[in-house]
Amino acid sequence: MFYFKEVSMKSIAKQRIDSIVYERLLENIKKGVWKSGDKLPSEPELSKQLSVSRASVRSALNKLKVIGLIEVRKGFLCVGCRGAF
């Protein structure tokens, strides 16, 4: 019979996929990957690049929209594009 020594380890925090996507997109904006006025990749393109569902991408984009970092218009995602359309 085998006995395993119990080891104390820190638990792994659960994180929602849309929160991870939000952080990645926000990081790209902060690093200047996308500058003010730039058109962002479409939802399907971001979904494919990040290997996540479109629903996760849409939720992350909505969070960025709510804080005023991006504008979402039919067919366009734009960083800080107030009045650009």
C-alpha positions in Angstrom: 0.0 0.0 0.0 1.2 3.5 -0.9 0.8 6.5 1.2 1.3 10.0 -0.2 2.7 12.8 2.0 0.3 15.6 2.2 1.9 18.8 1.0 0.5 22.3 1.7 0.0 24.2 -1.6 -1.6 27.4 -2.5 -4.9 27.0 -4.3 -5.2 28.2 -7.8 -7.6 31.2 -8.2 -10.4 30.6 -10.6 -10.6 33.2 -13.3 -13.2 33.8 -16.0 -12.1 33.5 -19.6 -13.6 36.9 -20.4 -11.6 38.5 -17.6 -8.4 37.0 -19.0 -9.3 38.3 -22.5 -10.1 41.7 -21.1 -6.7 41.8 -19.4 -4.9 40.8 -22.6 -6.7 43.4 -24.7 -6.1 46.1 -22.1 -2.4 45.2 -21.9 -2.2 45.6 -25.7 -3.8 49.0 -25.5 -1.5 50.1 -22.7 1.6 48.9 -24.5 0.6 50.8 -27.6 -0.1 47.8 -29.8 -3.3 49.6 -30.7 -3.2 53.4 -30.5 -6.0 55.9 -30.4 -7.9 55.8 -33.7 -6.7 52.3 -34.6 -9.3 49.8 -35.8 -9.1 46.6 -33.7 -9.4 43.1 -35.1 -13.0 41.8 -35.4 -14.6 39.6 -32.8 -14.1 36.5 -34.9 -10.4 37.4 -35.5 -9.8 38.0 -31.8 -11.6 34.8 -30.9 -9.4 32.9 -33.3 -6.2 34.6 -32.2 -6.9 33.9 -28.5 -8.6 30.5 -29.0 -11.7 31.5 -27.0 -15.4 31.9 -27.8 -16.8 35.0 -29.4 -19.0 35.4 -26.3 -15.8 35.8 -24.2 -14.4 38.3 -26.6 -17.7 40.2 -26.8 -17.8 40.4 -23.0 -14.3 41.6 -22.7 -14.9 44.2 -25.4 -18.0 45.4 -23.6 -15.9 45.9 -20.4 -13.5 48.1 -22.4 -16.4 50.0 -23.9 -18.0 50.7 -20.5 -14.7 52.3 -19.2 -14.5 54.4 -22.4 -11.4 52.8 -23.9 -13.0 51.6 -27.1 -15.9 52.4 -29.4 -18.0 49.6 -30.8 -19.9 50.3 -33.9 -21.5 48.0 -36.4 -18.6 46.4 -38.2 -15.9 48.4 -36.3 -14.0 48.3 -33.1 -11.9 51.3 -32.5 -9.6 52.5 -29.7 -10.7 55.9 -28.3 -12.5 56.9 -31.6 -15.1 59.3 -30.3 -16.6 61.0 -33.3 -14.3 59.1 -35.8 -17.3 57.4 -37.5 
